[in-house]
Amino acid sequence: MYPVLDPGAEFRDWPSLVAEHARRRPGAPALTVGERELDYAGLDALADRVAAALQREGLAEREVVAVCAASSIEYVALFVGALRAGLALAPLAPSATPAQIAAMAADCDARLVFVDAAVAAALQGQVLAAPLRRLDDAGFRAWLARAGTRPRPVAIAPDAPFNIIYSSGTTGAPKGIVQPHSMRWAHVRRAAVSGYGSDTVTLIATPLYSNTTLVVVVPTLAFGGHLVLMPRFDAATYLSLAARVRATHTMLVPVQYQRLMARPDFGAHDLSSFRFKFCTSAPFSAALKADVLARWPGALVEYYGMTEGGGTCILQAHLFPHKLHTVGQPAEGHDVRLVDEQGREVARGEVGEVVGRSPAMMSGYHGQPALTAAAEWRDGEGRRYIRTGDVGRFDEDGFLVLLDRRKDMVISGGFNIYPSDLEAVLRRHPAVADCAVVGIASAEWGETPVAWVVCAPGAAIAPEALREWANAQLGRTQRLAGLRYTDELPRSAIGKVLKRELREAWGR
């Protein structure tokens, strides 16, 4: 293993770490996507050309460029290069609708939007506030600064924005989560105890616009490891590729673990090279954790937290097999507390909303100070914590047991789906007088959204036709799995829809 990174350092920026690996180990593999491979010298040089081209375009430090594309070598180079130029990157979901992509690009004030061929085709006829650039052979190479060009040096401060990740983009008021460089550096420091190094081979099959992905991508390259990207997840391909490249690390969401473990040929693949496997983004059942521990070599680590940051809990499942029903203990340097409805801290063993504070915290929601303030809780000394909206309790050993989500978010296949976004779309149809979207259990996705609809007087549209209409307005990861009519929605005395009753009624 080649030691370059000192995780005890006060702060290092990610682009400079990539440059240091390029100087010391220029021929070491950095990226592999399909049949294409790029070493550290190639990645560093490509990132320089990106940074110089962005500066040539007149972009100033702390401005934003957006990217909406499948995972590729160019995508990673754009990420490193944009940061090297002092900019922030906003990675957008290709599964979003053209209108959603345009809304998110406008919300983050993107100066340029980079897209691949598939997204460019989908955006035909969609008006964007920023110019489009192609992140593929059709335009990217021609756009780059000439080979050997070096960008103007930029000093990157810890509080400078690293990326803006969108948690929702359907309603016209998306929340762009601004993560500073200091937050990503905290993730790198945390990774020091998870076996990352120059001999790391990280296999990734989740998209680059997801924080789930970036929490392992950033440390892999920071430590000089080899990043192997799958643009799309396929269980059979994943297992074959993991064995072939001798993967040591991976991040998967629970539904991916489920599909991998369910394959009859799982045991036929040599996975003995794995040192650490990570999971986050969705509920991870104790039974599935136990199956992974029993049949897949290497440590299993579950992260519980938010893209917004705050408090993270970590379950080292291989060390605490009797705690698989929990999401673990607060990470080192993370202060995780539980508060009641009035914002008062509850006693150990009592139930409350999870709030957390750590070096890894968002700067806020881009351009939305009121939403930022609503997501925060402050203790008696005025220190800032991030609210999760999740309800839980700590057991006698300090492990967090999650009980429910105060927010209505549905997590399907590792993606966050906000029912209010889907409800807003449904309400645009003249046949809909009222509606509510809830998540129900799904063997394939973990959870999936379904809708209850109260029809407007005189409406005459079949439920399936209304569902198809709504899904045409939604991104691929948001689509409704079912829709039913009801005479009225159950509500509390103060008018809140009782979504628990709707979930229970769906199964009857």
C-alpha positions as CSV (number, residue, x, y, z in Angstrom):
1,M,0.0,0.0,0.0
2,Y,1.3,3.4,-0.9
3,P,0.8,6.0,1.9
4,V,0.1,9.5,0.5
5,L,-2.8,10.7,2.5
6,D,-2.6,11.8,6.1
7,P,-6.2,11.6,7.4
8,G,-5.2,13.4,10.5
9,A,-4.4,16.5,8.5
10,E,-6.6,19.5,9.3
11,F,-7.8,19.8,5.7
12,R,-6.9,18.6,2.2
13,D,-8.9,19.3,-0.9
14,W,-9.8,16.4,-3.2
15,P,-8.4,17.7,-6.5
16,S,-4.9,18.3,-5.0
17,L,-4.9,14.7,-3.7
18,V,-5.6,13.4,-7.2
19,A,-2.7,15.5,-8.5
20,E,-0.4,14.2,-5.8
21,H,-1.2,10.6,-6.8
22,A,-0.6,11.5,-10.4
23,R,2.9,12.8,-9.5
24,R,3.9,9.8,-7.4
25,R,2.1,6.9,-9.2
26,P,1.3,8.2,-12.6
27,G,0.7,4.8,-14.2
28,A,-1.5,3.4,-11.4
29,P,-5.1,2.7,-12.5
30,A,-7.6,5.4,-11.3
31,L,-10.8,4.7,-13.3
32,T,-12.3,1.8,-15.2
33,V,-15.6,1.9,-17.0
34,G,-16.4,-1.0,-19.2
35,E,-13.4,-1.6,-21.5
36,R,-12.0,1.9,-20.9
37,E,-9.3,2.6,-18.2
38,L,-7.6,5.7,-17.1
39,D,-4.5,6.0,-14.9
40,Y,-3.8,8.8,-12.4
41,A,-1.6,10.7,-14.8
42,G,-4.5,10.6,-17.4
43,L,-7.1,11.6,-14.9
44,D,-5.1,14.5,-13.6
45,A,-4.3,15.7,-17.1
46,L,-8.0,15.4,-18.2
47,A,-9.1,17.3,-15.0
48,D,-6.6,20.0,-15.8
49,R,-8.1,20.4,-19.3
50,V,-11.6,20.6,-17.9
51,A,-10.6,23.2,-15.3
52,A,-8.8,25.3,-17.9
53,A,-11.8,25.1,-20.3
54,L,-14.2,26.2,-17.5
55,Q,-11.9,29.1,-16.7
56,R,-11.8,29.9,-20.4
57,E,-15.6,30.1,-20.4
58,G,-15.4,32.8,-17.8
59,L,-16.8,30.9,-14.8
60,A,-15.8,32.4,-11.4
61,E,-14.9,30.6,-8.2
62,R,-17.9,29.2,-6.3
63,E,-20.1,29.3,-9.4
64,V,-21.9,26.1,-10.4
65,V,-21.8,23.7,-13.3
66,A,-24.4,20.9,-13.6
67,V,-24.1,17.4,-15.1
68,C,-26.8,15.0,-16.0
69,A,-25.4,11.8,-17.4
70,A,-24.7,8.1,-16.8
71,S,-21.5,7.2,-15.0
72,S,-18.4,7.6,-17.2
73,I,-14.7,8.5,-17.2
74,E,-15.6,12.0,-18.5
75,Y,-18.1,12.4,-15.6
76,V,-15.4,11.8,-13.0
77,A,-12.9,14.0,-14.8
78,L,-15.5,16.8,-15.0
79,F,-16.1,16.5,-11.3
80,V,-12.4,16.8,-10.4
81,G,-11.8,19.5,-13.0
82,A,-14.7,21.7,-11.9
83,L,-13.6,21.5,-8.3
84,R,-10.0,22.3,-9.4
85,A,-11.3,25.5,-11.0
86,G,-12.9,26.5,-7.7
87,L,-16.4,25.6,-8.9
88,A,-19.1,23.5,-7.4
89,L,-20.8,20.6,-9.3
90,A,-24.5,19.8,-9.3
91,P,-25.0,16.2,-10.3
92,L,-28.6,15.7,-11.6
93,A,-30.5,12.5,-12.1
94,P,-30.9,11.4,-15.7
95,S,-34.1,9.6,-14.6
96,A,-35.8,13.0,-14.0
97,T,-38.1,14.5,-16.5
98,P,-36.8,17.2,-18.9
99,A,-38.8,19.8,-16.9
100,Q,-37.4,18.6,-13.6
101,I,-33.8,18.7,-15.0
102,A,-34.4,22.3,-16.2
103,A,-35.9,23.3,-12.9
104,M,-32.9,21.9,-10.9
105,A,-30.3,23.5,-13.2
106,A,-32.1,26.8,-12.8
107,D,-32.4,26.5,-9.1
108,C,-28.6,26.0,-8.6
109,D,-27.8,28.8,-11.0
110,A,-25.8,26.5,-13.2
111,R,-23.6,28.4,-15.7
112,L,-23.3,25.3,-17.9
113,V,-25.1,21.9,-18.1
114,F,-23.2,18.9,-19.2
115,V,-25.2,16.0,-20.6
116,D,-24.6,12.7,-22.4
117,A,-26.2,11.7,-25.7
118,A,-29.2,10.0,-24.0
119,V,-30.1,13.1,-21.9
120,A,-29.4,15.4,-24.8
121,A,-32.0,13.6,-26.8
122,A,-34.5,13.7,-24.0
123,L,-34.0,17.4,-23.6
124,Q,-34.9,18.1,-27.2
125,G,-37.4,21.0,-27.1
126,Q,-36.8,21.8,-23.4
127,V,-35.7,25.3,-22.7
128,L,-32.7,25.6,-20.3
129,A,-31.4,28.7,-18.6
130,A,-27.8,27.6,-19.1
131,P,-26.0,26.5,-22.3
132,L,-25.6,22.7,-22.9
133,R,-22.3,21.0,-23.3
134,R,-22.0,17.4,-24.4
135,L,-20.2,15.0,-22.0
136,D,-19.5,12.4,-24.7
137,D,-17.4,12.0,-27.9
138,A,-19.8,14.2,-29.8
139,G,-18.5,17.4,-28.1
140,F,-16.5,16.9,-24.9
141,R,-13.1,16.4,-26.5
142,A,-13.6,19.3,-28.8
143,W,-14.7,21.5,-25.9
144,L,-11.7,20.7,-23.7
145,A,-8.7,22.9,-23.4
146,R,-5.8,21.6,-25.5
147,A,-3.6,18.8,-24.2
148,G,-1.1,20.0,-21.7
149,T,-3.0,23.1,-20.7
150,R,-2.8,23.9,-17.0
151,P,-5.5,25.9,-15.2
152,R,-4.9,29.0,-13.1
153,P,-4.2,27.8,-9.5
154,V,-7.1,28.2,-7.1
155,A,-7.0,28.0,-3.4
156,I,-9.9,25.9,-2.1
157,A,-11.3,26.8,1.3
158,P,-13.0,24.3,3.5
159,D,-16.3,26.1,3.4
160,A,-16.3,26.4,-0.4
161,P,-19.2,24.4,-2.0
162,F,-18.1,20.9,-3.3
163,N,-21.4,19.9,-4.8
164,I,-25.1,20.5,-4.7
165,I,-27.2,17.4,-4.5
166,Y,-31.0,17.5,-5.1
167,S,-33.2,15.6,-2.8
168,S,-36.4,16.5,-4.8
169,G,-37.0,18.2,-8.0
170,T,-40.7,17.8,-9.0
171,T,-42.6,20.6,-7.4
172,G,-40.8,23.6,-8.8
173,A,-39.2,24.2,-5.4
174,P,-36.4,21.6,-5.3
175,K,-34.1,21.4,-2.4
176,G,-30.4,21.7,-3.4
177,I,-28.2,20.4,-0.6
178,V,-25.0,22.3,-0.5
179,Q,-22.1,20.1,0.7
180,P,-18.9,22.0,1.4
181,H,-15.3,20.7,0.9
182,S,-15.0,20.3,4.7
183,M,-17.9,17.8,4.6
184,R,-16.2,15.6,1.9
185,W,-12.9,15.8,3.8
186,A,-14.7,14.5,6.9
187,H,-15.9,11.5,4.8
188,V,-12.3,10.9,3.7
189,R,-11.0,11.0,7.3
190,R,-13.7,8.6,8.3
191,A,-12.7,6.2,5.6
192,A,-9.2,5.8,7.0
193,V,-10.5,3.1,9.4
194,S,-12.2,1.2,6.5
195,G,-9.1,-0.2,4.8
196,Y,-8.8,2.4,2.0
197,G,-5.4,2.7,0.4
198,S,-3.5,2.6,-2.9
199,D,-4.4,-1.1,-3.2
200,T,-8.2,-0.4,-2.9
201,V,-10.4,-1.6,-5.8
202,T,-13.9,-0.1,-5.3
203,L,-16.7,-1.4,-7.4
204,I,-19.6,1.0,-7.8
205,A,-23.0,0.3,-9.4
206,T,-25.0,3.2,-8.0
207,P,-25.2,6.6,-9.9
208,L,-22.7,9.4,-9.5
209,Y,-25.5,11.9,-8.7
210,S,-26.2,10.1,-5.4
211,N,-24.5,11.0,-2.2
212,T,-24.6,7.2,-1.5
213,T,-22.1,6.8,-4.3
214,L,-19.9,9.8,-3.5
215,V,-19.2,8.8,0.1
216,V,-17.1,5.9,-1.3
217,V,-16.0,7.5,-4.7
218,V,-14.3,10.4,-3.0
219,P,-12.3,8.4,-0.5
220,T,-11.2,5.8,-3.1
221,L,-9.5,8.5,-5.2
222,A,-8.3,10.4,-2.2
223,F,-6.4,7.4,-1.1
224,G,-5.1,6.6,-4.6
225,G,-7.3,3.5,-5.1
226,H,-8.9,2.1,-8.3
227,L,-12.5,3.0,-9.0
228,V,-14.5,0.6,-11.2
229,L,-17.8,2.0,-12.3
230,M,-20.9,0.2,-13.6
231,P,-23.2,2.6,-15.4
232,R,-26.1,0.3,-14.7
233,F,-26.6,-2.4,-12.0
234,D,-27.1,-6.0,-13.1
235,A,-26.6,-8.7,-10.5
236,A,-25.0,-11.3,-12.7
237,T,-22.6,-8.7,-14.3
238,Y,-21.7,-7.3,-10.9
239,L,-20.7,-10.7,-9.5
240,S,-18.6,-11.5,-12.5
241,L,-16.9,-8.1,-12.5
242,A,-16.2,-8.2,-8.8
243,A,-14.4,-11.5,-9.1
244,R,-12.5,-10.4,-12.2
245,V,-11.2,-7.1,-10.8
246,R,-10.7,-8.5,-7.3
247,A,-12.8,-5.8,-5.7
248,T,-12.0,-4.9,-2.1
249,H,-14.7,-2.3,-1.4
250,T,-18.2,-1.6,-2.6
251,M,-21.3,0.4,-1.7
252,L,-24.7,-1.1,-2.4
253,V,-28.3,-0.2,-1.4
254,P,-30.4,-2.9,0.3
255,V,-32.3,-3.9,-2.9
256,Q,-29.1,-4.6,-4.7
257,Y,-27.9,-6.8,-1.8
258,Q,-31.2,-8.6,-2.0
259,R,-30.9,-9.3,-5.7
260,L,-27.3,-10.4,-5.4
261,M,-27.9,-12.8,-2.5
262,A,-31.0,-14.2,-4.3
263,R,-29.0,-15.4,-7.3
264,P,-28.6,-19.2,-7.3
265,D,-25.0,-18.8,-8.6
266,F,-23.9,-16.4,-5.9
267,G,-21.6,-18.9,-4.2
268,A,-19.9,-19.8,-7.5
269,H,-18.1,-16.4,-7.6
270,D,-14.8,-15.8,-5.9
271,L,-15.5,-12.8,-3.7
272,S,-12.6,-13.5,-1.2
273,S,-10.9,-10.2,-2.1
274,F,-13.5,-8.1,-0.4
275,R,-12.4,-6.2,2.7
276,F,-15.4,-3.9,3.2
277,K,-18.9,-3.7,2.0
278,F,-21.1,-0.7,2.7
279,C,-24.8,-0.1,2.7
280,T,-27.0,3.0,3.2
281,S,-30.0,4.9,1.7
282,A,-32.8,2.6,2.7
283,P,-34.0,0.2,5.5
284,F,-31.6,-2.8,5.6
285,S,-33.4,-5.8,7.2
286,A,-31.7,-7.8,9.9
287,A,-32.3,-11.0,8.0
288,L,-30.6,-9.7,4.9
289,K,-27.6,-8.4,6.9
290,A,-27.3,-11.8,8.5
291,D,-27.3,-13.5,5.0
292,V,-24.6,-11.2,3.7
293,L,-22.5,-11.8,6.8
294,A,-22.8,-15.6,6.4
295,R,-22.1,-15.9,2.7
296,W,-20.0,-12.8,1.6
297,P,-16.4,-12.4,2.8
298,G,-15.3,-9.2,4.4
299,A,-16.7,-6.7,6.8
300,L,-20.2,-5.3,6.4
301,V,-20.8,-1.7,7.5
302,E,-24.2,0.1,7.4
303,Y,-24.3,3.9,7.4
304,Y,-27.3,5.7,8.7
305,G,-27.5,9.4,8.0
306,M,-28.7,12.0,5.5
307,T,-27.4,13.7,2.4
308,E,-27.7,16.9,4.5
309,G,-25.2,15.4,7.0
310,G,-25.3,16.0,10.7
311,G,-25.2,12.9,12.7
312,T,-24.2,9.5,11.2
313,C,-24.6,6.2,12.9
314,I,-22.4,3.2,11.9
315,L,-23.2,-0.4,12.4
316,Q,-20.2,-2.7,12.0
317,A,-22.4,-5.7,11.5
318,H,-19.5,-8.1,11.4
319,L,-18.5,-7.0,14.9
320,F,-22.0,-6.7,16.4
321,P,-24.0,-9.6,14.9
322,H,-26.5,-9.3,17.8
323,K,-27.3,-5.7,16.8
324,L,-28.5,-6.2,13.3
325,H,-31.9,-4.8,14.1
326,T,-30.2,-1.4,14.8
327,V,-28.4,1.1,12.6
328,G,-25.4,1.2,15.0
329,Q,-23.7,3.8,17.2
330,P,-22.9,7.4,16.4
331,A,-19.7,7.8,14.4
332,E,-16.6,9.1,16.1
333,G,-16.9,12.9,16.4
334,H,-20.7,12.8,15.7
335,D,-23.2,14.0,18.3
336,V,-26.6,12.2,17.8
337,R,-29.5,13.1,20.1
338,L,-33.2,12.5,20.2
339,V,-35.7,15.3,20.7
340,D,-39.5,15.4,21.4
341,E,-42.2,17.4,19.5
342,Q,-41.3,20.5,21.5
343,G,-37.6,20.3,20.6
344,R,-36.6,19.1,24.1
345,E,-34.0,16.4,24.4
346,V,-35.4,13.1,25.6
347,A,-33.9,10.7,28.2
348,R,-31.9,7.6,27.1
349,G,-34.4,4.8,26.2
350,E,-37.2,7.2,25.3
351,V,-38.4,7.8,21.7
352,G,-37.7,11.0,19.8
353,E,-36.7,12.5,16.5
354,V,-33.1,11.9,15.5
355,V,-30.9,15.1,15.2
356,G,-27.2,15.2,14.7
357,R,-24.1,17.4,14.6
358,S,-20.7,16.6,13.2
359,P,-17.9,18.0,10.9
360,A,-19.9,16.6,8.0
361,M,-22.8,19.0,7.6
362,M,-24.4,20.7,4.7
363,S,-24.0,24.5,4.4
364,G,-27.8,24.6,3.8
365,Y,-30.4,24.3,1.1
366,H,-29.3,26.4,-1.9
367,G,-31.1,29.7,-1.9
368,Q,-33.7,28.6,0.6
369,P,-32.9,30.0,4.1
370,A,-36.3,29.2,5.5
371,L,-36.1,25.5,4.6
372,T,-32.6,25.5,6.0
373,A,-33.7,26.9,9.3
374,A,-36.6,24.4,9.5
375,A,-34.1,21.5,9.0
376,E,-32.0,22.7,12.0
377,W,-32.2,22.2,15.8
378,R,-30.1,24.0,18.3
379,D,-29.1,22.9,21.7
380,G,-29.0,25.0,24.8
381,E,-25.6,26.4,23.8
382,G,-26.8,27.4,20.3
383,R,-24.9,24.7,18.5
384,R,-26.4,23.6,15.1
385,Y,-27.8,20.1,14.5
386,I,-29.6,18.7,11.5
387,R,-33.0,17.2,11.9
388,T,-33.6,13.8,10.2
389,G,-37.4,13.5,10.5
390,D,-36.8,9.9,11.7
391,V,-38.0,8.6,15.0
392,G,-36.0,6.2,17.1
393,R,-34.6,5.3,20.5
394,F,-31.2,4.3,21.8
395,D,-30.9,0.9,23.4
396,E,-29.0,0.2,26.6
397,D,-25.7,-0.1,24.7
398,G,-26.1,3.2,22.8
399,F,-27.2,1.6,19.5
400,L,-29.9,3.5,17.6
401,V,-33.1,1.6,16.8
402,L,-35.2,3.3,14.1
403,L,-39.0,3.1,14.7
404,D,-40.6,5.2,12.0
405,R,-40.1,8.2,9.7
406,R,-41.8,11.3,10.7
407,K,-41.4,12.5,7.2
408,D,-43.3,10.7,4.6
409,M,-40.4,10.0,2.3
410,V,-40.5,6.7,0.4
411,I,-37.2,5.0,-0.3
412,S,-37.5,2.8,-3.4
413,G,-34.4,1.0,-4.6
414,G,-32.2,3.4,-2.7
415,F,-33.8,6.5,-4.2
416,N,-35.7,9.1,-2.1
417,I,-39.3,9.7,-3.3
418,Y,-41.3,12.5,-1.7
419,P,-45.0,11.7,-1.7
420,S,-45.9,15.4,-1.8
421,D,-44.2,15.7,-5.2
422,L,-46.3,12.9,-6.6
423,E,-49.4,14.3,-4.9
424,A,-48.8,17.7,-6.6
425,V,-48.7,16.0,-10.0
426,L,-51.9,14.1,-9.3
427,R,-53.7,17.2,-8.2
428,R,-53.1,18.8,-11.6
429,H,-55.6,16.4,-13.2
430,P,-59.1,17.7,-13.2
431,A,-60.5,14.4,-12.1
432,V,-58.6,14.6,-8.8
433,A,-60.3,16.3,-5.8
434,D,-57.9,15.0,-3.2
435,C,-55.1,12.4,-3.0
436,A,-52.4,10.9,-0.8
437,V,-49.4,8.9,-1.7
438,V,-47.8,6.3,0.7
439,G,-45.1,3.8,0.5
440,I,-45.8,0.1,0.7
441,A,-43.5,-2.9,1.0
442,S,-42.1,-4.2,-2.2
443,A,-40.1,-7.4,-2.7
444,E,-38.3,-5.9,-5.6
445,W,-37.6,-2.3,-4.5
446,G,-37.9,-2.4,-0.7
447,E,-40.7,0.2,-0.9
448,T,-42.8,1.5,-3.7
449,P,-45.2,4.5,-3.9
450,V,-49.0,4.0,-4.4
451,A,-51.8,6.6,-4.4
452,W,-55.3,6.9,-2.9
453,V,-57.5,9.4,-4.9
454,V,-60.8,11.1,-4.1
455,C,-62.4,11.8,-7.5
456,A,-63.9,15.2,-8.4
457,P,-67.7,15.1,-8.9
458,G,-68.7,13.8,-12.3
459,A,-65.1,12.5,-13.0
460,A,-65.1,9.4,-15.2
461,I,-61.5,8.1,-15.7
462,A,-60.4,4.6,-14.8
463,P,-57.8,4.3,-12.0
464,E,-55.2,2.7,-14.3
465,A,-55.6,5.5,-16.9
466,L,-55.1,8.1,-14.2
467,R,-52.0,6.2,-13.0
468,E,-50.6,6.1,-16.5
469,W,-51.2,9.9,-16.9
470,A,-49.4,10.7,-13.6
471,N,-46.5,8.4,-14.4
472,A,-46.0,10.2,-17.7
473,Q,-45.3,13.4,-15.7
474,L,-42.9,11.7,-13.3
475,G,-39.3,10.6,-13.4
476,R,-38.6,6.9,-13.8
477,T,-37.7,6.4,-10.1
478,Q,-40.9,8.2,-8.9
479,R,-43.6,6.3,-10.8
480,L,-46.7,5.0,-9.0
481,A,-47.0,1.2,-8.7
482,G,-50.7,1.4,-8.0
483,L,-53.7,3.8,-7.7
484,R,-57.0,3.3,-6.0
485,Y,-60.1,5.4,-5.5
486,T,-61.7,6.1,-2.1
487,D,-64.7,8.2,-1.0
488,E,-62.6,10.1,1.5
489,L,-59.1,10.2,3.0
490,P,-58.9,9.4,6.8
491,R,-57.8,12.5,8.7
492,S,-57.0,13.4,12.3
493,A,-58.9,15.9,14.3
494,I,-56.7,18.7,13.0
495,G,-57.0,17.6,9.4
496,K,-53.8,15.6,8.9
497,V,-54.1,12.7,6.5
498,L,-53.6,9.4,8.5
499,K,-51.2,7.8,6.1
500,R,-50.6,4.8,8.4
501,E,-54.2,3.8,7.9
502,L,-53.8,4.2,4.2
503,R,-50.8,1.9,4.2
504,E,-52.7,-0.7,6.2
505,A,-55.8,-0.4,4.0
506,W,-53.7,-1.1,0.9
507,G,-52.8,-4.6,2.1
508,R,-56.4,-5.6,2.9
